[in-house]
Amino acid sequence: TTGKPVWSFDLVGGPSGGVLSTAGGLVFSGNKEGTFFALDARSGKPLWRFQTGGPINATAISYLQDGQQRVAVAAGNALFVFGLR
């Protein structure tokens, strides 16, 4: 509510596809080098990363399928879908 940053996460080259935050406390983004990653929304601590093999130029999406939350991101010529616990 103060407008002051709570945390920051430095990227080489910056994000290339936007940022997705979830109600479950996760923040997802990716870069042109093809790294897709998740951060803890409260602390900014890196939780996970995956090398897609292609540049990420689109924002990830989150959706529910069969009762499980999933996150999908396009990278290069592929679509990657990850299930969340």
Secondary structure as UniProt FT lines:
FT   STRAND          19..21
FT   TURN            23..24
FT   STRAND          26..30
FT   TURN            32..33
FT   STRAND          35..40
FT   TURN            41..43
FT   STRAND          46..51
FT   STRAND          61..65
FT   TURN            66..67
FT   STRAND          68..75
FT   TURN            76..77
FT   STRAND          78..83
//
